[in-house]
Amino acid sequence: MSNSNLKVIQVYYSDEEEMKKKSHHGFGDYIRGCLFLYRYCKQHGLKFGVSFNHHPIAKYLVSKVNISIKEAKQTRYWFDILPEFQLNVLEQPYPLYVFTNNMTDISTITQEERNFLLS
Protein backbone atom coordinates (compact mmCIF):
# COMPACT_ATOMS: atom_id res chain seq x y z
CA MET A 1 0.00 0.00 0.00
CA SER A 2 1.42 3.36 -0.97
CA ASN A 3 1.70 5.84 1.87
CA SER A 4 0.88 8.68 -0.55
CA ASN A 5 -2.73 7.47 -0.76
CA LEU A 6 -3.22 7.38 3.00
CA LYS A 7 -4.71 10.27 4.92
CA VAL A 8 -4.46 8.91 8.48
CA ILE A 9 -1.84 6.45 9.70
CA GLN A 10 -2.05 4.88 13.17
CA VAL A 11 1.60 4.60 14.25
CA TYR A 12 2.98 2.22 16.86
CA TYR A 13 6.44 3.68 17.45
CA SER A 14 9.05 2.99 20.08
CA ASP A 15 12.01 5.24 20.74
CA GLU A 16 13.91 5.12 24.02
CA GLU A 17 14.08 8.92 24.38
CA GLU A 18 10.39 9.34 23.55
CA MET A 19 9.44 6.55 25.93
CA LYS A 20 11.03 8.53 28.76
CA LYS A 21 8.70 11.45 27.95
CA LYS A 22 5.49 9.49 27.36
CA SER A 23 3.95 6.53 29.07
CA HIS A 24 4.35 3.15 27.42
CA HIS A 25 1.34 1.85 25.53
CA GLY A 26 0.49 -1.77 25.01
CA PHE A 27 -0.54 -3.61 21.89
CA GLY A 28 -4.16 -3.69 23.11
CA ASP A 29 -4.17 0.13 23.20
CA TYR A 30 -2.84 0.17 19.65
CA ILE A 31 -5.46 -2.31 18.37
CA ARG A 32 -8.27 -0.41 20.11
CA GLY A 33 -7.06 2.82 18.50
CA CYS A 34 -6.81 1.10 15.11
CA LEU A 35 -10.43 0.00 15.35
CA PHE A 36 -11.55 3.49 16.36
CA LEU A 37 -9.61 5.13 13.51
CA TYR A 38 -10.76 2.54 10.98
CA ARG A 39 -14.38 3.32 11.82
CA TYR A 40 -13.78 7.09 11.93
CA CYS A 41 -11.94 7.19 8.61
CA LYS A 42 -14.50 4.97 6.90
CA GLN A 43 -17.30 7.24 8.12
CA HIS A 44 -15.48 10.35 6.81
CA GLY A 45 -14.17 8.87 3.56
CA LEU A 46 -10.49 9.02 4.60
CA LYS A 47 -7.99 6.37 3.56
CA PHE A 48 -6.48 4.74 6.63
CA GLY A 49 -3.45 2.58 7.33
CA VAL A 50 -1.43 1.27 10.23
CA SER A 51 2.32 1.20 10.70
CA PHE A 52 4.45 -0.43 13.35
CA ASN A 53 7.70 -0.85 11.43
CA HIS A 54 9.59 1.25 14.06
CA HIS A 55 8.41 -0.84 16.99
CA PRO A 56 9.96 -4.08 18.27
CA ILE A 57 6.73 -5.94 17.44
CA ALA A 58 7.76 -5.63 13.77
CA LYS A 59 10.14 -8.54 14.43
CA TYR A 60 7.08 -10.79 14.66
CA LEU A 61 4.42 -9.12 12.48
CA VAL A 62 4.66 -7.65 8.99
CA SER A 63 3.81 -3.96 8.67
CA LYS A 64 2.27 -3.30 5.26
CA VAL A 65 2.70 0.45 5.69
CA ASN A 66 6.31 1.40 6.24
CA ILE A 67 7.10 4.95 7.23
CA SER A 68 10.44 6.65 7.78
CA ILE A 69 11.81 7.36 11.22
CA LYS A 70 11.30 11.08 10.45
CA GLU A 71 7.61 10.42 9.77
CA ALA A 72 7.30 8.26 12.90
CA LYS A 73 8.67 11.10 15.01
CA GLN A 74 5.85 13.34 13.70
CA THR A 75 3.28 11.14 15.44
CA ARG A 76 0.64 13.08 17.36
CA TYR A 77 -0.64 11.40 20.49
CA TRP A 78 -4.34 11.69 21.29
CA PHE A 79 -5.59 9.75 24.30
CA ASP A 80 -9.25 9.33 25.17
CA ILE A 81 -10.07 12.78 23.78
CA LEU A 82 -12.50 12.12 20.98
CA PRO A 83 -13.87 15.70 20.69
CA GLU A 84 -10.37 17.19 20.15
CA PHE A 85 -9.59 14.51 17.58
CA GLN A 86 -12.81 15.08 15.69
CA LEU A 87 -12.30 18.84 15.63
CA ASN A 88 -8.69 18.65 14.47
CA VAL A 89 -8.25 15.61 12.23
CA LEU A 90 -10.08 16.97 9.21
CA GLU A 91 -8.05 20.20 9.30
CA GLN A 92 -4.59 18.59 9.47
CA PRO A 93 -2.16 18.31 6.58
CA TYR A 94 -2.06 14.76 5.28
CA PRO A 95 -0.84 12.23 5.91
CA LEU A 96 -1.57 12.56 9.61
CA TYR A 97 0.58 10.32 11.80
CA VAL A 98 -1.31 9.60 14.97
CA PHE A 99 -1.43 7.25 17.92
CA THR A 100 -4.68 6.96 19.79
CA ASN A 101 -5.99 4.41 22.22
CA ASN A 102 -9.43 5.94 21.94
CA MET A 103 -12.12 3.63 23.16
CA THR A 104 -14.77 2.58 20.75
CA ASP A 105 -17.51 0.04 21.24
CA ILE A 106 -15.59 -3.17 20.73
CA SER A 107 -18.44 -5.42 21.81
CA THR A 108 -19.49 -5.73 18.17
CA ILE A 109 -16.74 -6.03 15.61
CA THR A 110 -17.86 -6.66 12.05
CA GLN A 111 -16.20 -9.24 9.85
CA GLU A 112 -14.88 -6.40 7.66
CA GLU A 113 -13.23 -4.79 10.71
CA ARG A 114 -11.85 -8.14 11.83
CA ASN A 115 -10.40 -8.73 8.36
CA PHE A 116 -8.77 -5.28 8.39
CA LEU A 117 -7.17 -5.89 11.80
CA LEU A 118 -5.86 -9.27 10.67
CA SER A 119 -4.54 -8.07 7.31
C-alpha positions in Angstrom: 0.0 0.0 0.0 1.4 3.4 -1.0 1.7 5.8 1.9 0.9 8.7 -0.5 -2.7 7.5 -0.8 -3.2 7.4 3.0 -4.7 10.3 4.9 -4.5 8.9 8.5 -1.8 6.4 9.7 -2.0 4.9 13.2 1.6 4.6 14.3 3.0 2.2 16.9 6.4 3.7 17.5 9.0 3.0 20.1 12.0 5.2 20.7 13.9 5.1 24.0 14.1 8.9 24.4 10.4 9.3 23.6 9.4 6.6 25.9 11.0 8.5 28.8 8.7 11.4 28.0 5.5 9.5 27.4 4.0 6.5 29.1 4.4 3.2 27.4 1.3 1.8 25.5 0.5 -1.8 25.0 -0.5 -3.6 21.9 -4.2 -3.7 23.1 -4.2 0.1 23.2 -2.8 0.2 19.7 -5.5 -2.3 18.4 -8.3 -0.4 20.1 -7.1 2.8 18.5 -6.8 1.1 15.1 -10.4 0.0 15.3 -11.5 3.5 16.4 -9.6 5.1 13.5 -10.8 2.5 11.0 -14.4 3.3 11.8 -13.8 7.1 11.9 -11.9 7.2 8.6 -14.5 5.0 6.9 -17.3 7.2 8.1 -15.5 10.3 6.8 -14.2 8.9 3.6 -10.5 9.0 4.6 -8.0 6.4 3.6 -6.5 4.7 6.6 -3.5 2.6 7.3 -1.4 1.3 10.2 2.3 1.2 10.7 4.4 -0.4 13.4 7.7 -0.8 11.4 9.6 1.2 14.1 8.4 -0.8 17.0 10.0 -4.1 18.3 6.7 -5.9 17.4 7.8 -5.6 13.8 10.1 -8.5 14.4 7.1 -10.8 14.7 4.4 -9.1 12.5 4.7 -7.6 9.0 3.8 -4.0 8.7 2.3 -3.3 5.3 2.7 0.5 5.7 6.3 1.4 6.2 7.1 4.9 7.2 10.4 6.6 7.8 11.8 7.4 11.2 11.3 11.1 10.5 7.6 10.4 9.8 7.3 8.3 12.9 8.7 11.1 15.0 5.8 13.3 13.7 3.3 11.1 15.4 0.6 13.1 17.4 -0.6 11.4 20.5 -4.3 11.7 21.3 -5.6 9.7 24.3 -9.2 9.3 25.2 -10.1 12.8 23.8 -12.5 12.1 21.0 -13.9 15.7 20.7 -10.4 17.2 20.1 -9.6 14.5 17.6 -12.8 15.1 15.7 -12.3 18.8 15.6 -8.7 18.6 14.5 -8.3 15.6 12.2 -10.1 17.0 9.2 -8.0 20.2 9.3 -4.6 18.6 9.5 -2.2 18.3 6.6 -2.1 14.8 5.3 -0.8 12.2 5.9 -1.6 12.6 9.6 0.6 10.3 11.8 -1.3 9.6 15.0 -1.4 7.3 17.9 -4.7 7.0 19.8 -6.0 4.4 22.2 -9.4 5.9 21.9 -12.1 3.6 23.2 -14.8 2.6 20.7 -17.5 0.0 21.2 -15.6 -3.2 20.7 -18.4 -5.4 21.8 -19.5 -5.7 18.2 -16.7 -6.0 15.6 -17.9 -6.7 12.0 -16.2 -9.2 9.8 -14.9 -6.4 7.7 -13.2 -4.8 10.7 -11.8 -8.1 11.8 -10.4 -8.7 8.4 -8.8 -5.3 8.4 -7.2 -5.9 11.8 -5.9 -9.3 10.7 -4.5 -8.1 7.3 
